[in-house]
């Protein structure tokens, strides 16, 4: 696939996701999805490197995109798998490959946009939050298309694992705090 075609699909996934997901579902392939994620992550990594070159130097500009690409492939596959399991629990009829392929159509553009706007003073973090919320909307539409079910079930497919992750994180933080308080308390003779 030509770069121009790839970039146009990314843009279409942002501008008209329902139509794009519907028309692209039949073209689902691991290779094309991986190319989308890797290419988007490398571009976003280069942008990140440009923003941080004074701190990281040339190393951040050269190695950063490689790490970002590897990390994003892992996130794409693992998060895609987790969401796939929950989609199946909620009655989804689709397969893993079309789902992660549809996710790969918008993810690169989201990565690139976030890399551009995040460092903007004062409003970058807010704009990045808006982009993140929009990416969840795109995920919902991708899941709806991939699994042929309702928006509600598509939303539950990512909200449920996210809530579980949040609860686990809270439990781990409380456990770590309790352990640290116990250690500090024993070091100080039970004063804490």
C-alpha positions in Angstrom: 0.0 0.0 0.0 1.3 3.5 -0.8 2.0 6.0 1.9 -0.5 8.4 0.5 -3.2 5.8 0.7 -2.3 4.9 4.2 -2.4 8.5 5.4 -5.7 9.1 3.6 -7.2 6.1 5.4 -6.0 7.5 8.8 -7.6 10.8 8.0 -10.8 9.2 6.8 -10.9 7.2 10.1 -10.8 10.5 12.0 -13.3 12.4 9.8 -15.8 9.7 8.9 -15.1 6.7 11.1 -18.4 4.8 10.5 -18.0 4.7 6.8 -14.2 4.1 7.0 -14.6 1.2 9.4 -17.4 -0.3 7.4 -15.5 -0.2 4.1 -12.1 -1.2 5.6 -13.3 -4.2 7.6 -13.0 -6.5 4.6 -9.4 -5.5 4.1 -8.3 -6.5 7.6 -4.8 -8.0 7.8 -2.2 -8.2 10.5 0.5 -6.9 8.2 -1.4 -3.7 7.3 -2.5 -3.1 10.8 1.1 -3.5 12.1 2.4 -1.1 9.4 -0.2 1.4 10.5 0.9 1.2 14.1 4.6 1.1 13.4 4.5 4.0 10.9 2.3 6.2 13.2 4.5 5.4 16.2 7.7 6.2 14.4 6.3 9.6 13.2 5.0 10.4 16.6 8.3 9.3 18.2 10.2 11.7 15.8 7.9 14.5 16.8 8.4 13.7 20.5 12.1 13.7 19.8 12.0 17.1 18.2 10.1 18.5 21.2 12.6 17.0 23.6 15.9 17.2 21.7 17.3 19.8 24.2 16.8 17.3 27.0 17.4 13.9 25.3 19.8 15.0 22.5 20.1 13.0 19.3 19.5 9.7 21.2 15.9 10.6 21.9 15.4 11.5 18.3 16.9 8.3 17.0 16.1 5.6 19.6 12.8 7.1 20.9 10.8 6.3 17.7 12.0 2.7 17.8 11.0 2.3 21.5 7.7 4.0 20.7 7.0 1.7 17.8 7.8 -1.4 19.9 5.6 -0.2 22.8 2.7 0.7 20.6 2.7 -2.7 18.8 2.6 -4.3 22.3 -0.2 -2.0 23.5 -2.1 -2.6 20.2 -2.0 -6.4 20.5 -2.4 -6.7 24.3 -5.1 -4.0 24.7 -6.8 -5.3 21.5 -6.8 -8.8 23.1 -8.2 -7.6 26.4 -11.0 -5.7 24.6 -11.6 -8.6 22.3 -12.2 -10.9 25.3 -14.7 -8.5 26.8 -16.4 -7.9 23.4 -16.9 -11.7 23.3 -18.3 -11.7 26.8 -20.8 -9.0 25.8 -21.9 -11.0 22.7 -19.6 -9.7 20.0 -19.6 -11.9 16.9 -16.4 -10.5 15.2 -12.9 -11.9 15.1 -9.7 -10.5 16.6 -8.0 -9.6 13.3 -10.7 -7.2 12.0 -11.0 -5.6 15.4 -7.3 -4.8 15.8 -7.1 -3.8 12.2 -9.9 -1.2 12.6 -8.2 0.0 15.8 -5.0 0.5 13.7 -6.8 2.8 11.3 -7.2 5.7 13.8 -4.4 5.0 16.4 -1.6 6.4 14.2 -3.3 9.7 13.7 -4.2 9.9 17.4 -0.5 9.3 18.3 0.7 11.9 15.9 -1.8 14.5 17.0 -1.1 13.9 20.6 2.7 14.2 20.0 2.1 17.6 18.3 -0.3 19.1 20.9 0.8 17.6 24.2 3.9 19.9 24.7 2.0 23.1 23.9 2.2 25.3 27.0 -1.0 25.7 29.1 -3.4 24.0 26.8 -1.5 21.0 25.5 -2.6 18.6 28.2 -6.3 19.7 27.9 -6.2 19.3 24.1 -4.5 15.9 24.6 -7.4 14.9 26.9 -9.9 15.8 24.3 -8.0 13.8 21.7 -7.9 10.8 24.1 -11.7 11.0 24.7 -12.2 11.2 20.9 -10.0 8.1 20.5 -12.4 6.2 22.9 -15.3 7.2 20.7 -13.4 5.9 17.7 -12.6 2.7 19.6 -16.3 2.3 20.4 -17.2 2.7 16.7 -14.5 0.2 15.7 -15.7 -2.4 18.2 -19.3 -1.8 17.1 -18.3 -2.5 13.5 -16.0 -5.4 14.2 -18.4 -7.2 16.4 -21.8 -6.3 14.9 -23.3 -5.2 18.2 -24.7 -2.1 19.9 -22.9 1.1 20.9 -23.7 0.2 24.5 -22.0 -3.2 24.3 -19.1 -1.7 22.4 -18.6 0.8 25.1 -18.8 -1.8 27.8 -16.1 -3.8 26.0 -13.5 -1.2 26.8 -15.1 0.4 30.0 -15.2 -2.9 31.9 -11.5 -3.8 31.6 -10.6 -0.2 32.2 -12.5 -0.2 35.5 -11.0 -3.5 36.5 -7.5 -2.1 35.8 -8.3 1.0 37.9 -9.6 -1.1 40.8 -6.5 -3.3 40.7 -4.3 -0.2 40.6 -6.0 1.3 43.6 -5.7 -2.0 45.5 -2.0 -2.2 44.7 -1.4 1.4 45.8 -3.2 0.8 49.1 -1.2 -2.4 49.6 2.1 -0.6 48.8 1.2 2.2 51.2 0.3 -0.3 53.9 3.5 -2.2 53.4 5.6 1.1 53.4 3.7 2.3 56.5 4.5 -0.9 58.3 8.1 -0.8 57.3 8.5 2.8 58.4 6.5 2.1 61.5 8.8 -0.7 62.5 11.9 1.4 61.7 10.6 4.2 63.9 9.5 2.0 66.8 5.8 2.0 65.9 5.4 5.8 65.8 3.5 5.7 62.5 
